[in-house]
């Protein structure tokens, strides 16, 4: 023992909050899978949000719905910080066939809210 006592090493966690808009018609009855660093961490429904604890540092998030997804979003989060991401359908209702067939990686959209 050094200095007469033991010291616990405590690392303060950070959080990721993913919010999905309540408006819009497309995908209104379907939930989006939230993928963080290549691992599914939850699902977010229309008009709802999820929050998960993450380690401080650099992370990569994306959304998935069947064979479609959002682009990957790289973000950094500090200890004690809550990184907030907004998600919604990508494009317009008229672009659904195009996105589903030719732009599957942009069918959904994800953005960081500062």
Backbone bond lengths (Angstrom), bond angles and torsions (degrees), N, CA, C in turn:
res aa  C-N    CA-C-N  psi(-1)  N-CA   C-N-CA  omega(-1)  CA-C   N-CA-C  phi
1 X - - - 1.446 - - 1.520 109.06 -
2 X 1.290 114.82 138.05 1.452 120.36 179.27 1.513 109.09 -109.35
3 X 1.298 117.26 130.52 1.459 121.95 175.90 1.520 113.71 69.69
4 X 1.313 119.37 15.55 1.448 121.66 172.90 1.511 115.98 84.23
5 X 1.331 119.95 6.95 1.464 119.33 179.06 1.526 111.64 -162.87
6 X 1.299 115.60 167.02 1.452 120.63 177.71 1.524 109.03 -99.69
7 X 1.315 115.51 146.35 1.460 120.95 179.41 1.520 108.45 -119.61
8 X 1.310 116.11 128.36 1.465 120.47 177.69 1.521 108.70 -87.89
9 X 1.298 116.31 135.96 1.454 122.17 176.60 1.518 107.76 -87.43
10 X 1.329 116.73 114.95 1.452 121.70 -177.32 1.523 108.53 -118.08
11 X 1.311 116.52 126.26 1.452 121.92 177.16 1.518 107.82 -108.08
12 X 1.323 116.81 125.03 1.454 120.83 179.11 1.521 109.31 -74.65
13 X 1.312 116.10 129.29 1.458 121.80 -179.17 1.527 110.33 -79.65
14 X 1.308 114.61 167.00 1.455 123.46 173.12 1.529 106.33 -118.72
15 X 1.323 117.43 176.01 1.461 120.75 179.28 1.522 110.80 -135.79
16 X 1.314 115.10 150.91 1.454 123.08 172.49 1.520 107.34 -116.06
17 X 1.327 116.34 127.23 1.464 122.14 176.59 1.520 107.29 -118.14
18 X 1.337 116.16 125.21 1.462 121.91 178.16 1.521 107.27 -113.08
19 X 1.335 115.50 120.01 1.467 122.31 -177.59 1.522 109.61 -111.55
20 X 1.320 115.76 136.15 1.460 120.90 177.98 1.518 109.51 -115.95
21 X 1.309 116.68 131.04 1.462 122.42 -178.26 1.526 110.74 -61.85
22 X 1.329 115.88 149.91 1.467 121.69 -179.81 1.521 111.88 -88.47
23 X 1.326 117.05 -16.43 1.463 119.61 -176.71 1.525 111.36 -86.51
24 X 1.305 115.56 173.80 1.459 121.07 178.63 1.512 112.75 92.97
25 X 1.307 114.84 154.24 1.460 121.66 -177.22 1.528 111.89 -98.67
26 X 1.323 115.49 -39.77 1.464 120.13 -174.12 1.528 111.64 -62.66
27 X 1.294 116.82 136.00 1.471 125.18 177.34 1.528 112.68 61.18
28 X 1.302 118.18 23.90 1.464 120.83 -173.58 1.522 113.51 -63.21
29 X 1.333 118.34 -25.77 1.466 120.64 -179.38 1.530 112.72 -104.57
30 X 1.313 116.76 9.84 1.465 120.71 -175.68 1.516 110.67 -119.19
31 X 1.309 116.31 148.09 1.462 119.98 177.76 1.530 109.55 -103.88
32 X 1.320 114.94 151.52 1.460 121.70 179.44 1.522 109.19 -98.97
33 X 1.313 117.68 135.14 1.458 122.12 174.09 1.521 108.36 -78.34
34 X 1.329 116.61 131.45 1.456 122.13 176.97 1.522 107.29 -96.66
35 X 1.331 115.68 120.14 1.461 122.41 -178.85 1.524 107.60 -108.70
36 X 1.323 117.07 122.38 1.457 122.53 -179.63 1.520 108.37 -122.32
37 X 1.309 115.65 119.38 1.467 121.85 179.61 1.528 111.20 54.34
38 X 1.343 116.09 39.58 1.456 121.69 176.07 1.522 115.13 82.90
39 X 1.335 117.78 5.75 1.463 121.63 -176.50 1.523 109.71 -127.76
40 X 1.327 116.74 134.55 1.465 121.21 177.06 1.525 109.21 -68.90
41 X 1.347 116.48 127.62 1.465 120.54 -178.11 1.523 112.69 -117.45
42 X 1.324 117.78 -2.41 1.457 120.57 179.23 1.510 111.55 159.28
43 X 1.324 114.76 -178.34 1.464 121.88 179.13 1.514 108.32 -129.96
44 X 1.326 115.96 145.91 1.455 120.25 179.77 1.527 109.08 -124.64
45 X 1.340 115.01 127.49 1.464 122.04 -179.58 1.523 109.92 -95.20
46 X 1.297 115.12 166.08 1.464 122.65 178.19 1.533 109.87 -56.17
47 X 1.348 116.19 127.97 1.453 121.68 178.62 1.514 114.98 77.25
48 X 1.329 118.20 9.21 1.455 121.08 -178.31 1.525 110.87 -121.16
49 X 1.322 115.44 176.29 1.463 122.46 178.19 1.523 108.60 -142.66
50 X 1.321 115.58 154.90 1.460 120.53 171.77 1.522 107.37 -127.42
51 X 1.322 115.67 153.94 1.460 120.72 177.60 1.519 108.45 -135.65
52 X 1.323 115.60 133.38 1.464 121.37 -179.93 1.530 109.01 -131.67
53 X 1.314 115.84 146.95 1.461 121.65 175.20 1.525 108.77 -76.55
54 X 1.322 116.11 138.49 1.459 122.11 178.40 1.521 108.89 -135.56
55 X 1.299 116.07 158.89 1.456 119.47 174.21 1.524 108.62 -76.94
56 X 1.311 118.09 148.04 1.460 119.80 176.14 1.531 110.09 -61.12
57 X 1.318 116.42 148.85 1.451 120.35 177.87 1.513 112.60 129.01
58 X 1.313 114.97 -158.42 1.459 123.48 -175.73 1.529 110.44 -91.48
59 X 1.337 116.60 134.49 1.463 122.23 -179.63 1.529 110.07 -137.66
60 X 1.336 115.47 162.28 1.463 122.19 176.64 1.528 107.71 -125.35
61 X 1.341 115.90 124.70 1.465 121.28 -179.73 1.519 109.74 -120.51
62 X 1.321 114.98 151.44 1.458 121.95 173.06 1.519 108.31 -157.89
63 X 1.323 115.67 169.26 1.461 122.39 178.18 1.514 108.87 -117.75
64 X 1.319 116.68 151.27 1.466 121.48 175.88 1.519 109.76 -134.38
65 X 1.324 113.56 144.62 1.463 122.16 174.03 1.521 105.79 -146.03
66 X 1.314 116.52 108.16 1.466 122.41 -175.10 1.527 109.59 54.34
67 X 1.321 118.40 -123.28 1.464 122.28 -178.83 1.519 112.24 -91.76
68 X 1.322 117.47 2.78 1.460 122.00 -178.60 1.529 110.49 -105.68
69 X 1.335 115.75 163.20 1.459 119.87 -178.64 1.525 110.40 -155.29
70 X 1.304 114.23 -178.80 1.459 122.43 169.97 1.526 106.77 -100.68
71 X 1.328 117.22 166.26 1.468 118.20 168.92 1.526 108.86 -65.27
72 X 1.312 117.28 159.05 1.459 120.95 174.94 1.525 109.08 -73.61
73 X 1.323 115.98 142.97 1.459 122.24 178.22 1.524 108.18 -123.05
74 X 1.321 116.49 118.19 1.457 121.55 177.60 1.526 108.22 -93.26
75 X 1.328 116.20 131.78 1.461 120.71 -179.67 1.521 109.35 -144.36
76 X 1.309 114.83 159.77 1.455 121.72 178.20 1.521 108.51 -118.18
77 X 1.326 116.10 145.55 1.463 121.00 179.44 1.532 108.39 -137.59
78 X 1.324 115.92 137.25 1.467 122.81 -178.85 1.531 110.50 -93.62
79 X 1.327 117.64 161.89 1.466 120.01 176.93 1.529 110.99 -55.72
80 X 1.326 117.25 132.46 1.446 122.75 179.33 1.522 114.94 81.02
81 X 1.319 117.79 -7.78 1.467 122.10 -178.29 1.527 110.91 -85.00
82 X 1.339 115.75 152.34 1.461 122.18 171.78 1.523 107.20 -113.00
83 X 1.320 116.73 113.12 1.465 121.71 175.29 1.525 107.04 -84.87
84 X 1.333 117.51 126.20 1.452 121.70 -177.06 1.532 108.98 -110.78
85 X 1.330 115.26 125.31 1.450 121.99 176.98 1.522 108.88 -116.26
86 X 1.319 116.63 138.94 1.466 122.44 176.71 1.515 108.08 -105.82
87 X 1.327 116.53 138.79 1.459 119.73 178.20 1.521 110.26 -130.03
88 X 1.324 114.69 152.03 1.462 121.83 -179.12 1.522 108.41 -166.24
89 X 1.323 117.76 167.15 1.459 119.62 176.09 1.530 109.61 -61.55
90 X 1.315 116.71 143.01 1.460 121.04 176.58 1.525 109.99 -86.12
91 X 1.318 116.46 147.57 1.460 120.18 178.53 1.517 112.37 70.29
92 X 1.327 114.91 -159.11 1.468 120.81 -178.73 1.525 109.95 -113.25
93 X 1.316 115.61 173.46 1.458 120.66 178.50 1.533 110.61 -60.49
94 X 1.325 116.71 -34.82 1.468 120.79 -179.54 1.527 112.89 -71.47
95 X 1.342 116.63 -20.45 1.464 119.48 -177.87 1.521 113.35 -91.75
96 X 1.331 118.18 4.62 1.470 121.18 -177.86 1.528 112.54 -55.16
97 X 1.337 120.14 -50.41 1.470 118.29 -179.91 1.524 112.59 -60.23
98 X 1.324 117.08 -40.52 1.466 120.73 179.13 1.528 110.69 -61.27
99 X 1.319 116.89 -50.07 1.457 120.78 -178.83 1.533 111.64 -64.96
100 X 1.313 117.35 -40.71 1.471 120.61 -177.91 1.529 111.95 -66.78
101 X 1.330 116.67 -30.77 1.465 119.77 -176.94 1.525 113.60 -98.50
102 X 1.324 117.66 -40.44 1.461 119.85 -169.54 1.527 114.55 -118.82
103 X 1.305 118.13 -17.29 1.467 121.19 -178.12 1.530 109.36 -132.53
104 X 1.329 115.93 50.87 1.469 120.61 -175.54 1.521 113.37 -58.85
105 X 1.327 117.78 -28.00 1.460 122.01 -179.99 1.518 113.71 -79.41
106 X 1.324 116.98 1.06 1.465 121.70 177.50 1.529 111.41 -129.48
107 X 1.324 116.63 16.41 1.459 121.20 178.51 1.535 110.50 -64.49
108 X 1.341 115.90 -33.67 1.460 122.84 176.95 1.525 108.89 -114.77
109 X 1.329 116.57 157.74 1.454 121.43 178.86 1.522 110.23 -124.96
110 X 1.333 115.57 144.85 1.463 121.67 178.86 1.521 107.55 -141.14
111 X 1.337 116.05 132.87 1.465 121.84 -177.14 1.527 109.74 -139.31
112 X 1.315 116.31 148.54 1.468 121.16 175.78 1.517 108.95 -84.32
113 X 1.321 116.34 134.73 1.460 122.25 175.38 1.525 106.54 -99.99
114 X 1.309 116.59 121.08 1.473 120.99 -178.73 1.496 111.98 -87.20
